[in-house]
Amino acid sequence: MTDKVAAIDLGTNTARLLIATQAPYRQVLLKRIITRLGGGFTREVGLSPEAQERSLAALKEFAADMAGHGVVRLRAVATSAVRDAKNGADFCRRVLEETGIALEVIDGGEEAMLTLRGVASILDNKDEDLAVFDVGGGSTEYTLAAARKPLFSRSLPIGVVRLTEGKVGVAEMEDKIRRELTALRDELSAEGLADRFKGATLVGTAGTATTLAAIDLGMTDYDYKKVNNHTLPLAKVEAMFHRLLPLTPQERLQVPGLEPGREDLIIAGILVVLTTMREFGFATFKVSDSGVLEGLILGVQAAP
């Protein structure tokens, strides 16, 4: 009997599939497709027809991959775009009908917990205090953890697709991020955790953080092992921002390490990173390639 299990993370910008064996753990297939599910999102309608079609095509591909590998267990989750969409439930029903994949829409709190589980699986200082932030397409989750246990978690509406499509420029994006982080700091202070958060190791996960690491390392071929635990100082992040900001999206694609599909979103992503570091006084942040997807796979049980 095969013990292959799978996890799917359908995010606002990227759809990802991980197939692995258990006992011992071994990655069999890792695939990601930028579908921009949150592209064209409106409060009145929700997910746009074009975004739904792009994501359905990716999920059909994932279903074929899982069938080909004989996967026996799957957990598939959808995050910010689907949970905020007026037509999110209809989209999930369509996914089930057309792909056989049952999408579970999770809230920001569970997303943060899954992220922490995935991040802790690869960090070299996992048992220290960690301030983990997961910059997604629709939201960014912040979690303060001690010895791999969450002490505090919040999901903020400052994802890169939401910011890029909802704000007219850099100043407006930065203002929105700063206002959300000020409220976050006030919440941390009210719970007596502000100093502990500031004193923790800042860990960034998901596409923005891994892209910054890949650019810093000059990667033409992405290597998650080199990205994991890579540390970036504030000055380097600032330098990358000033390097990329004046370029057109097409020009940014010439920068080694910048994945196609992120060329227009990277500015919003770097703004989230920079503002987080500045508002809380972090001099460096550590990068984790592992996050929600790995947190999911670690919790999936194989068939007996």
N, C-alpha and C positions, 0 to 999 in steps of 0.2 A: 504494500500500500504506500503510495506517495505521501510525503508530508509537506508538499508545497502549499504555501499559503500566500495570500495576496492582500494588498491594501491599495486603495485609490483615494487620492486627495484631490477633489475638484474645487479649485480655488477660483478667485475672481479673475485671475490672469492666466494661471497655468493648471493644466490637468496632469497629474502624475500617477504612475503605476509602479509598484514594487512587488516583485514575486521573489520569494525566498524559501529555502528549506529550513526546517527546524531540527535540532538535536543531531548534529550541531547546526548553528545558524550559518547560512551561506546565501549571499545575494545571487539570484538566478537572472533576473532581468530588472533593470531600472529604466523607465521611459518617461519622458515629459514632453508635453506638447503645449505650446502657448496658444490658447484658444480665445483669450480675452472675453470670458463669459460676462464680465461686467461692462464690456464695451457697449455704449449706446443705452445704458440703463436709465430708465426714467421712473419717477415715483408713481406716475399714473398707470404705466403698463408693467414695469419690472424689466425682465430680461428681454432683450430685443430678439426678433426672429433670426437674424443673422448670427448672433452670438450663440443662440441655442443650437443652430445647425452645426456650427464649428465644434461645439462641445460634444454634441451627439456623435459626430464623425470620429472624434478622438475616443469616446467611450466604446464605440463599436470596434475600433481597432484594439482597445484594451481587452474587450470581451474575447476577441479572436486569439489574442496572445495568451490569455488565461486558459482558454480551451486547449490550445496547442501544448501548453505546459502541464496540463492535468491538475490544475489548482483545485484543492478540496475545501478551502475555506477562504472567505473574502470579507473584509470590512471596507465599505466605501462611504466616504463622508463628503458633504458639501458644506461650504463655509459662507462667508459674508454675503456674496452676491445672491445666492439662493435663499438664505434666511431672510434677507431684506426685501426680496422681490414679491410683488403682489401676485405674480403668476408662478411663484416658486414651487408650489405643490403640484400644479399642472405639469411643470417641467419634469419633476421627479417621476410622476406617473408615466410620462412619455418615455423617459429613460428606461424605466422598468419594462415597458411594453416593447421597446425597440432593441434593447440590448440585454435584458435579463438582469441588469445590475440594479440592486435596491440601494438607492442613495439615502443615507441618514443625514439629515440636516442638524448640525451641531451648533451650540451657542458659543459665544466667545470664551466663556469660562472653560468649557471642555476643550476647545481648541488650544487654549493656553496650557492646559494640563498635558495634553498629548505632545505638544511642542516640548515641554519640560522633560518628559520621558525620553523623547528622541534625542534631545540635546545632551542629556546626562549620559546617554549610552556611549558617547564618544569623547567627552571633554576630559582633559588631563587633570582638571581640578574640580571634578564634579561634586565633591562633598563640601566645598566651600560655599559661602553665600554667593548666590548668582542673581543678577538682574538680567533676565532674559527678555529680549524683544524680538518679535516675529513680524517683520514688515510684509504685509500681504497686499493684495490688489484692492480689497475693499476696507480692510481694517488692519490695525496693528495691535497685537496683544503684548502686554507687559506683565511679567511675573517675577516676584521676589521669592526665591527659594533658599532654604537652608537644609543641608544634608539631603538634597534631592526631594525635599518636601515643600510644597507651596505654602507661603505665608500670606501672600497677597496676589491678586490677579485682576486685571482690568482689560477690556477690549475697547479700543478707541477708534472712531471713524476717520482714520487718517491713512487709508490704503493708497497705493500709488495710482491705481486707475481712477479711484474716486477723486483724488487730488488733481490729477492731470486733466481729467475731463470736466471737473466741477469748478476749477479756479482758473482765472484768466492769465495769471503769471506767477513768477517766483515770489514776489512780495506777498501776494494773496495766499499762496500755499503756505509760506512760512508763518504768516499770521495765524492761520487756522491751526497749524501744528503747535505753535507756541501756546495758544489758548487752551488746547486740549491737554498739553503737558503741564500747564499751570494748574489746571483742575486736578490732574493726576497727583501732582506734588502736594496739593492741599489735602487730598484723600489720604495719602501716605502719612502726612503730618498728623492728621486727625487720629490715625491708628497707631501713632508713635513709631512709625517705620521709616520715616524720611531719611534719617542718618544712616540706618542700616542699608537702605537701598543705595544711597550714594557711596557707601563703603564697600559694596559688593563688586564682584567681577562682572562687567557688562558683557553680555553675549548676544550677538546678532545672528539670526538664522533667516532662511528663505532667500529669494532671488536677489534682492538688493545687496544683502551682506555678502553672499557668495560671489556676486559679480564684482564687488569692490575688491575682494581678495584675489579673484582671477585677474583683474586689471593690474593690481599691485604686483602680482607674480608674473605678469606678462604672458599668461597662458594662451596658447593657440589651441591646445587640446586640454579640455577641462579634466582635472584630476582631483576628485573629492578628498582623497587622502592628504593632499598638500593643503587643501583649503581648510580642513578641520584643524582647529586650534591655531590658525594663523591670526596674528595680532596686528591691528592697525592703529597707529596713533592719530590723534585728532588732526595734526598738521598734514598728514598724508591724505586724509579724507577731504580736507579743505582744498588741497592741491588738485585732487581729482575733480572736485566740483568746479573749480575755476578752469580746469582744462576742458571739461566736457560742456559747460554751459554755453560758450559761444559757438559751438559746432552745430551744424544741422543734424537732424536724426540720421541721415545717410552718412554724413562724415563720421559720426560716432561709431558706426559699424566697422570702421577701419581700425578702431582701437582694440588691440588684442585683449581678449577676456570679456568683451561685451557681446552677450548673446543676442542674436537677431530676435526681435519682438520686444526687447527692452529699451530700444534706442530712444523712444520718446518718454518712457516712464522713469528712466534712471535719475533724472534731475529731481523729481518728487521724492524718490527713494533716498537719495543722498541728503536731501533736506530733512527727512525724518531722522536719519542717523545723526547729522550734524546738530540739529536742534536738541535731540535727546542728550547728546554728549555735553553740549554747552549748558543746557538748563540744569543738569544734575552734576556738572563738574567732572565728568569722566575724561581722563587723559587718553585712554585707549579703549578699544573694544576687541573682543575675541570672536572669531567666526566659527559657526557650526554649519556644516552641510546637512546634518541630520536635524529633523524637526517633526512636524505633524505626521508625515508619511512613515517615518521610522517608529514613532510612538505608536502608530496604529499597528504596524506589523508585529511589534513586540507584545501587543495584547491579543493578537489573533491566535486562537487555539486550533491546532491541526486535528484532523479526524483521528479517533482512537484506532 
